[in-house]
């Protein structure tokens, strides 16, 4: 049995809990970014394999190792795009889950500016 004085306290804490930010796990963004990195590396490895097979017949040792440079550049690009993807997906997850919290921050800023004026 709840007394009449307990209900307003529960209602206040329920509203306060809805206004506060909620923890968002980074695992969803890590999974998506790892899929993106894997897809980029696989799709860029096809030209690298072709370049490696073509360079086996070349006598110049620097030209034969050109595929290693292309592999390094493609992995670097894949990791950069993966990091950007992870950051974007995590931000969108945070905004989706904590939408009310960010809206409250905007209104609180507007309210405080009005009080200062």
C-alpha positions in Angstrom: 0.0 0.0 0.0 1.4 3.3 -1.1 0.6 6.4 0.9 -0.5 9.5 -0.9 2.9 11.2 -0.2 4.8 8.5 -2.0 3.1 8.8 -5.3 4.4 12.3 -6.1 7.9 11.2 -5.2 7.7 8.2 -7.6 6.3 10.4 -10.3 9.0 13.0 -9.9 11.8 10.3 -10.0 10.2 8.7 -13.0 10.2 12.0 -14.9 13.7 12.7 -13.8 14.8 9.3 -15.0 13.3 9.9 -18.4 15.1 13.2 -18.7 18.6 11.9 -17.8 20.9 10.4 -20.5 21.0 6.6 -20.9 24.1 4.6 -21.5 24.5 3.5 -25.1 26.7 0.5 -25.8 29.4 0.9 -28.5 29.1 -2.7 -29.7 26.5 -1.9 -32.4 28.7 0.7 -34.0 31.8 -1.6 -33.7 29.9 -4.4 -35.4 28.8 -2.2 -38.3 32.2 -0.6 -38.7 33.9 -4.0 -38.8 31.6 -5.1 -41.5 32.4 -2.0 -43.5 36.2 -2.5 -43.0 35.9 -6.2 -44.0 33.9 -5.3 -47.1 36.4 -2.6 -48.2 39.4 -4.8 -47.7 37.9 -7.7 -49.6 36.7 -5.5 -52.5 40.1 -3.8 -52.7 42.1 -7.0 -52.5 40.9 -8.2 -55.9 43.0 -5.5 -57.7 45.9 -6.2 -55.4 45.9 -9.9 -56.2 45.8 -9.1 -59.9 48.7 -6.5 -59.5 50.7 -9.1 -57.6 50.3 -11.7 -60.3 51.3 -9.2 -63.0 54.4 -8.1 -61.1 55.8 -11.6 -60.7 57.3 -11.5 -64.2 59.0 -8.1 -63.7 62.7 -8.1 -63.1 62.8 -4.8 -61.2 62.5 -5.6 -57.4 60.8 -2.3 -56.6 58.1 -2.8 -59.2 57.5 -6.3 -57.9 56.8 -4.9 -54.5 54.3 -2.3 -55.7 51.4 -4.5 -54.5 52.6 -4.1 -50.9 52.2 -0.3 -51.2 48.8 -0.7 -52.7 47.8 -3.1 -49.9 49.0 -0.7 -47.2 47.1 2.2 -48.8 43.9 0.1 -49.1 44.1 -1.1 -45.5 44.7 2.5 -44.3 41.7 3.7 -46.2 39.6 0.9 -44.9 40.5 1.6 -41.3 39.9 5.4 -41.7 36.5 4.8 -43.2 35.7 2.2 -40.5 36.6 4.7 -37.7 34.4 7.4 -39.3 31.6 4.9 -39.7 31.9 3.8 -36.1 31.8 7.4 -34.9 28.8 8.3 -37.0 26.8 5.2 -36.0 27.5 5.7 -32.3 26.4 9.3 -32.5 23.2 8.3 -34.2 22.6 5.6 -31.6 23.2 8.2 -28.8 20.9 10.7 -30.4 18.2 8.1 -30.9 18.2 6.7 -27.4 18.7 10.1 -25.6 16.6 12.2 -27.8 14.6 13.7 -24.9 17.7 14.5 -22.9 19.3 16.5 -25.8 16.0 18.3 -26.4 15.9 19.3 -22.7 19.4 20.7 -22.9 18.4 23.0 -25.8 15.3 24.3 -23.9 17.4 24.7 -20.7 19.9 26.8 -22.6 17.1 29.0 -24.1 15.5 29.3 -20.7 18.8 30.3 -19.0 19.4 32.9 -21.7 16.0 34.5 -21.1 16.7 34.6 -17.3 20.0 36.4 -17.9 18.5 39.0 -20.1 
